[in-house]
Amino acid sequence: MLRVLLLLTVAAVVSSSQGPSHCCSHGDREIVQEQWAHLWEDVESSKMKIGFGRLIFEKMFEAVPATKDLFKRVLPNGDTKSGEFAAHCMRIVNGLDMLINLLDDHDALESAVEHLAEQHSHREGIKKQHFVGFFKILEVGLPKILPKYSPNAWKACAMGLVNQIARKLT
């Protein structure tokens, strides 16, 4: 009985110290990072990132029209083609890029996730469901543009990040 209790205690300590990527295995991280890097091989990657981000947000606005109000500051007159919105899309995709590239650096990833969680907790109207919706849009879109999309790896890694960032939201 003591061995079982000790084993459970060790397992609990190990799993609690794993932070944002606790269910994202080494193999999952490699797959996600490799597939993500594949998206940006084009020399025009900044244009691709803006287009990619814009498409995700347009899908989100279509699915949940009320979310468009959350982006008034970067959506002058609701224009998703504006320079302000293009810059916002670039910031979002670069943030996602940073998280994916930090999957193998636990301390840096934890710091980045904490920063994003804190930053978004102060944004009025942003809810956990918005982050989940953002990931669901990625989940539908990535298989269309990645030849070897691995849904299990993406779900394991991305949902852990989503949950950690959104943990301070309602």
C-alpha positions as CSV (number, residue, x, y, z in Angstrom):
1,M,0.0,0.0,0.0
2,L,2.8,2.4,0.8
3,R,4.4,1.7,-2.6
4,V,1.1,2.6,-4.3
5,L,0.8,5.8,-2.3
6,L,4.4,6.7,-3.1
7,L,3.9,6.0,-6.8
8,L,0.8,8.1,-6.9
9,T,2.5,11.0,-5.1
10,V,5.4,10.9,-7.5
11,A,3.1,10.8,-10.4
12,A,1.1,13.8,-9.1
13,V,4.3,15.8,-8.5
14,V,5.6,15.1,-12.0
15,S,2.3,15.9,-13.7
16,S,1.8,19.1,-11.7
17,S,5.3,20.3,-12.6
18,Q,4.8,19.8,-16.3
19,G,3.0,23.2,-16.8
20,P,1.4,24.2,-20.1
21,S,2.5,21.3,-22.2
22,H,1.7,18.5,-19.7
23,C,-0.2,16.4,-22.3
24,C,1.9,17.4,-25.2
25,S,4.5,14.7,-25.6
26,H,7.9,15.1,-27.1
27,G,6.7,13.5,-30.3
28,D,3.6,15.7,-30.4
29,R,5.8,18.8,-30.0
30,E,8.1,17.7,-32.9
31,I,5.1,17.1,-35.2
32,V,3.4,20.4,-34.4
33,Q,6.7,22.4,-34.7
34,E,7.5,20.7,-38.0
35,Q,4.1,21.2,-39.5
36,W,3.9,24.8,-38.3
37,A,7.3,25.5,-39.8
38,H,6.1,24.1,-43.1
39,L,3.4,26.8,-43.3
40,W,6.0,29.6,-43.3
41,E,8.6,28.2,-45.8
42,D,7.4,30.8,-48.4
43,V,9.6,33.9,-48.7
44,E,6.4,36.0,-48.4
45,S,5.7,34.5,-44.9
46,S,4.6,37.9,-43.5
47,K,1.8,38.2,-46.1
48,M,0.9,34.6,-45.5
49,K,0.7,35.2,-41.7
50,I,-1.5,38.2,-42.2
51,G,-3.8,36.3,-44.5
52,F,-3.8,33.3,-42.2
53,G,-4.7,35.4,-39.2
54,R,-7.3,37.4,-41.1
55,L,-9.0,34.2,-42.3
56,I,-9.2,32.8,-38.7
57,F,-10.7,36.0,-37.4
58,E,-13.2,36.3,-40.3
59,K,-14.3,32.7,-39.5
60,M,-14.6,33.6,-35.9
61,F,-16.6,36.7,-36.6
62,E,-18.9,34.7,-38.9
63,A,-19.4,32.0,-36.2
64,V,-19.8,34.4,-33.3
65,P,-20.6,37.9,-34.7
66,A,-20.5,39.5,-31.2
67,T,-16.7,38.8,-31.1
68,K,-16.2,41.5,-33.7
69,D,-17.0,44.1,-31.1
70,L,-13.9,42.9,-29.1
71,F,-11.6,44.2,-31.8
72,K,-13.0,47.7,-32.4
73,R,-9.7,49.3,-31.7
74,V,-8.0,47.4,-34.6
75,L,-11.1,47.1,-36.9
76,P,-11.8,50.7,-38.1
77,N,-15.3,50.6,-39.5
78,G,-15.3,46.8,-39.2
79,D,-12.7,46.6,-42.1
80,T,-10.7,43.4,-41.9
81,K,-8.5,44.6,-44.7
82,S,-7.3,47.6,-42.8
83,G,-3.6,48.1,-41.9
84,E,-4.6,48.1,-38.2
85,F,-6.2,44.8,-38.5
86,A,-3.3,43.4,-40.6
87,A,-0.9,44.4,-37.9
88,H,-3.1,42.8,-35.3
89,C,-3.3,39.5,-37.3
90,M,0.5,39.6,-37.5
91,R,0.8,40.0,-33.7
92,I,-1.6,37.1,-33.1
93,V,0.1,34.7,-35.5
94,N,3.5,35.7,-34.2
95,G,2.3,35.0,-30.7
96,L,1.1,31.6,-31.8
97,D,4.4,31.1,-33.6
98,M,6.3,32.0,-30.4
99,L,4.3,29.5,-28.3
100,I,4.8,26.7,-30.8
101,N,8.5,27.4,-31.1
102,L,8.8,27.4,-27.3
103,L,7.1,24.0,-26.8
104,D,10.5,22.5,-26.1
105,D,11.6,25.2,-23.6
106,H,9.4,24.7,-20.6
107,D,10.5,27.7,-18.6
108,A,10.2,30.2,-21.5
109,L,6.9,28.6,-22.6
110,E,5.5,28.9,-19.1
111,S,6.6,32.6,-18.9
112,A,5.0,33.4,-22.3
113,V,1.8,31.6,-21.4
114,E,1.6,33.4,-18.1
115,H,2.2,36.8,-19.9
116,L,-0.6,36.1,-22.4
117,A,-3.0,34.8,-19.7
118,E,-2.4,38.0,-17.6
119,Q,-2.7,40.2,-20.7
120,H,-6.0,38.7,-21.8
121,S,-7.5,38.7,-18.3
122,H,-7.5,42.5,-18.4
123,R,-9.3,42.7,-21.8
124,E,-13.0,43.4,-21.2
125,G,-15.3,40.9,-22.8
126,I,-12.8,38.2,-23.7
127,K,-14.0,34.8,-22.6
128,K,-12.4,31.3,-22.4
129,Q,-14.9,30.2,-25.1
130,H,-13.3,32.6,-27.6
131,F,-9.9,30.9,-27.2
132,V,-11.6,27.5,-27.6
133,G,-13.4,28.8,-30.7
134,F,-10.1,30.1,-32.1
135,F,-8.6,26.7,-31.7
136,K,-11.6,24.9,-33.3
137,I,-11.2,27.2,-36.3
138,L,-7.6,26.2,-36.5
139,E,-8.6,22.5,-36.1
140,V,-10.9,22.8,-39.2
141,G,-8.5,24.9,-41.3
142,L,-5.1,23.3,-40.7
143,P,-5.9,20.0,-42.4
144,K,-6.8,21.9,-45.5
145,I,-3.3,23.5,-45.8
146,L,-1.0,20.9,-44.1
147,P,-0.4,17.8,-46.1
148,K,0.3,15.6,-43.1
149,Y,-1.8,17.3,-40.4
150,S,-1.8,15.4,-37.2
151,P,-5.0,16.2,-35.3
152,N,-3.9,14.3,-32.1
153,A,-0.6,16.1,-31.8
154,W,-2.2,19.5,-32.4
155,K,-5.0,18.9,-30.0
156,A,-2.6,17.6,-27.3
157,C,-0.4,20.7,-27.6
158,A,-2.7,23.5,-28.6
159,M,-5.5,22.7,-26.1
160,G,-3.1,22.7,-23.3
161,L,-1.9,26.2,-24.3
162,V,-5.5,27.4,-24.8
163,N,-6.5,26.2,-21.4
164,Q,-3.5,27.7,-19.7
165,I,-3.9,31.1,-21.4
166,A,-7.7,31.2,-20.8
167,R,-7.6,29.9,-17.2
168,K,-8.0,33.5,-15.8
169,L,-11.1,34.1,-18.0
170,T,-14.7,33.2,-17.4
